[in-house]
Amino acid sequence: MRLRAEAARGAGKGAVARRRGRAAAARVAAGAALAMLASVPDATHVQRLAPLSPETVSIGAGPTQRPWVFAGLPAQKFPATRYAFESAPGSPVLRIETEGSYGNLLHRLDTAGAGVLSWRWRLERPLERADLRTRQGDDVALKVCALFDLPLDRVPFVERQLLRLAELRTGESLPTATVCYVWDASSPSGSVVPNAYTRRVRYLTLGAGSPAWESVRRDLANDFVLTFGDESTTVPRLRAIAVGADADNTGGRSLAFLADLHLGEVPAR
């Protein structure tokens, strides 16, 4: 009788432990899903950013071109990253300034292949405590991102479930693979750094940044294979382009500039 009672108590403790384990796993999953939303522009909380226009920041052409929108976090408590235009010889320049803030500019695409993305950028004030390899340092003074529609069956199982959880929370279909071009003084140019919160976002470093203007031209198909080739060598549809900067993790300040952003077709070889 005593053995049966002890066994029953042990079974009860085991059931409690399993329930606690499932609850903890659910909390981790929910936290990871929310972290994804912090890394990927959230289409549920967008508003038009009136000054942005095709003449200034160009993606595609023609009457079907969609506007740029500001994308923040759900119930965002951080200040919004500041975007403003400044006059400059040739074409207007987008000024991007963070101060413990978060925010992206998002441009949706209806049907677009992975073409050539080009722009000019310069870094005037870097984020001193930024470290892309840690959650505490996961901030950037400027990022230019390509959001791809990678089929879910190519996404690892656990990450696929977290994506679904995040989509249930937002009611929106989230990008499954995002390549972000960033500055990073701590690693060689061309390094691939998975986002500290989610591998659905991967950074491709392009040097340390400079106060002088630098021109960039990237073949998005090649860069998708470089960053996500472990999951697919077939390049999926491009669903959006984003520009962003954030300092919500470090609480720092940064100042960067962007101009002549353009998405074009890959030249015939």
C-alpha positions in Angstrom: 0.0 0.0 0.0 2.8 2.4 0.9 4.6 1.6 -2.3 1.4 2.3 -4.3 0.9 5.6 -2.4 4.5 6.7 -3.1 4.2 5.7 -6.7 1.0 7.8 -7.0 2.7 10.8 -5.4 5.6 10.3 -7.8 3.3 10.1 -10.8 1.5 13.2 -9.6 4.8 15.1 -9.2 5.8 13.9 -12.7 2.5 15.2 -14.2 3.0 18.6 -12.5 6.6 18.7 -13.8 5.4 17.9 -17.3 2.7 20.6 -17.1 5.3 23.1 -15.9 7.6 22.0 -18.7 4.9 22.5 -21.3 4.0 25.9 -19.9 7.7 26.9 -19.9 8.0 25.7 -23.5 4.9 27.8 -24.4 6.4 30.9 -22.8 9.7 30.4 -24.6 7.8 29.9 -27.9 5.7 33.0 -27.3 8.8 35.0 -26.4 10.6 33.8 -29.5 7.6 34.7 -31.7 7.5 38.2 -30.2 11.3 38.4 -30.8 10.6 37.6 -34.5 8.2 40.5 -34.6 10.9 42.7 -33.2 13.1 41.6 -36.1 10.6 41.6 -39.0 8.5 44.6 -40.0 5.0 44.1 -38.6 2.4 44.9 -41.2 -0.4 45.1 -38.5 0.9 48.3 -37.1 1.8 50.4 -40.1 1.0 54.0 -41.1 1.7 55.9 -44.2 4.9 58.0 -44.2 3.8 60.8 -46.5 7.1 62.3 -47.5 8.4 59.1 -49.1 7.8 59.0 -52.8 8.9 57.1 -55.9 11.0 60.1 -57.0 13.1 59.9 -53.8 13.3 56.3 -52.9 12.5 54.2 -55.9 11.4 50.6 -56.0 9.9 49.6 -59.4 7.9 52.1 -61.5 4.4 52.7 -62.8 0.9 53.3 -61.5 0.8 50.1 -59.4 3.7 51.2 -57.2 2.8 50.9 -53.5 3.7 53.6 -51.0 6.3 53.2 -48.3 4.8 52.7 -44.8 6.3 52.9 -41.3 6.3 49.6 -39.4 6.8 49.5 -35.7 6.4 46.9 -33.0 3.0 45.7 -31.6 2.1 48.1 -28.8 5.5 49.7 -29.2 6.7 51.6 -26.1 10.0 52.7 -27.6 10.3 55.9 -29.5 10.0 55.6 -33.2 13.2 55.8 -35.3 13.2 59.2 -37.0 13.2 59.5 -40.8 13.4 62.8 -42.6 14.6 64.1 -46.0 17.4 66.5 -46.5 18.3 68.5 -49.6 21.5 67.4 -51.3 23.1 67.8 -54.7 21.6 65.4 -57.2 18.8 63.8 -55.2 17.2 64.1 -51.8 18.8 62.1 -49.0 16.9 60.1 -46.3 18.2 60.9 -42.8 17.8 58.1 -40.3 18.3 58.8 -36.6 17.9 56.5 -33.6 17.9 57.3 -29.9 16.8 54.2 -28.0 14.2 53.8 -30.7 12.8 51.3 -33.2 11.1 51.5 -36.6 11.3 50.4 -40.2 10.1 51.6 -43.5 8.5 48.9 -45.6 7.7 48.7 -49.3 5.5 45.8 -50.3 5.9 44.2 -53.7 3.1 42.4 -55.6 5.1 40.1 -57.8 8.8 40.6 -58.0 11.8 38.5 -58.7 15.1 38.8 -56.9 16.8 41.5 -59.0 19.6 43.9 -58.3 19.3 46.3 -55.4 21.4 49.4 -55.3 21.8 52.4 -53.1 24.2 54.9 -51.5 24.7 55.2 -47.8 27.0 56.8 -45.2 27.4 56.5 -41.4 27.9 59.7 -39.4 27.3 58.4 -35.8 27.7 54.6 -35.2 26.1 52.7 -32.4 28.8 52.2 -29.8 27.5 49.1 -28.0 26.0 47.3 -31.0 26.8 43.6 -31.3 24.8 41.6 -33.8 25.7 38.3 -32.1 23.9 39.1 -28.9 20.3 40.0 -28.0 21.5 42.9 -25.9 23.5 44.3 -28.8 21.1 43.5 -31.6 20.8 47.1 -33.0 21.9 48.7 -36.3 22.4 52.2 -37.4 21.0 51.3 -40.8 19.8 48.2 -42.6 18.5 47.6 -46.1 16.5 44.4 -46.2 15.0 42.1 -48.8 12.1 40.0 -47.6 11.6 36.7 -49.3 8.6 34.3 -49.5 10.4 31.1 -48.8 8.0 28.1 -48.8 7.2 27.0 -45.3 8.2 23.4 -46.0 11.8 24.7 -46.4 11.8 26.3 -43.0 13.0 24.1 -40.1 10.2 22.6 -38.0 10.6 24.5 -34.8 11.0 27.9 -36.6 8.0 27.0 -38.7 5.9 26.6 -35.6 7.2 29.9 -34.2 6.3 31.6 -37.4 2.8 30.3 -37.2 2.5 31.4 -33.6 3.6 34.9 -34.6 1.2 35.0 -37.4 -1.7 34.0 -35.1 -0.7 36.9 -32.9 -0.6 39.5 -35.7 -3.1 38.1 -38.1 -0.6 38.8 -40.8 1.5 36.5 -43.1 5.2 37.2 -42.1 8.2 36.9 -44.3 9.9 33.5 -44.0 13.4 34.6 -45.0 14.9 38.1 -44.7 18.3 39.2 -45.8 19.5 42.5 -44.2 22.6 44.4 -45.4 24.3 46.1 -42.5 27.5 47.7 -41.3 29.5 45.7 -38.7 33.0 46.7 -37.6 33.6 43.5 -35.7 33.5 41.1 -38.7 34.9 40.9 -42.2 32.8 42.3 -45.0 30.7 39.5 -46.5 30.1 37.7 -43.2 26.7 36.1 -42.7 25.4 36.7 -39.1 22.0 35.1 -38.1 19.8 37.5 -36.1 20.2 36.9 -32.3 16.4 36.4 -32.0 15.6 34.4 -35.1 17.3 32.7 -38.0 14.5 33.9 -40.2 16.5 37.1 -40.4 20.2 36.9 -41.5 22.6 39.9 -41.7 25.1 40.2 -44.5 27.9 42.6 -43.4 29.2 45.2 -45.8 32.2 46.7 -43.9 32.4 49.1 -40.9 30.6 52.1 -42.4 32.1 55.4 -43.3 31.3 59.1 -43.0 31.9 59.3 -46.8 29.2 58.1 -49.2 29.6 54.5 -50.4 27.8 53.0 -53.3 26.4 49.5 -53.0 25.0 47.1 -55.7 23.8 43.6 -54.7 22.5 40.7 -56.7 19.6 39.6 -54.4 19.4 36.0 -55.9 23.1 35.4 -55.2 22.8 36.9 -51.7 19.8 34.8 -50.9 21.7 31.6 -51.7 24.7 32.9 -49.7 22.6 33.5 -46.6 19.8 30.9 -46.8 21.5 28.3 -49.1 21.4 25.8 -46.2 17.6 25.7 -46.6 17.0 26.3 -50.3 19.1 27.1 -53.4 15.9 28.0 -55.3 15.4 31.7 -54.9 11.8 32.5 -53.8 9.6 35.5 -54.7 10.6 38.8 -53.3 7.7 40.2 -51.2 9.1 43.5 -49.8 12.0 45.8 -49.4 12.6 47.4 -46.0 14.9 50.1 -44.6 15.4 50.4 -40.9 17.5 51.4 -37.9 17.0 50.6 -34.2 18.7 51.2 -30.8 16.0 49.8 -28.5 18.4 47.1 -27.1 21.5 49.2 -26.5 19.7 52.4 -25.7 22.2 54.2 -28.0 22.1 56.8 -30.6 23.1 56.7 -34.3 22.9 58.8 -37.4 23.0 57.5 -41.0 22.0 58.6 -44.5 20.5 56.7 -47.5 20.0 57.8 -51.1 19.2 56.4 -54.5 17.7 53.1 -53.4 16.6 51.2 -56.5 15.4 47.7 -57.4 16.1 46.7 -61.0 16.3 43.6 -63.1 19.4 41.5 -63.3 21.4 42.4 -66.4 21.4 39.7 -69.1 24.6 37.6 -69.0 
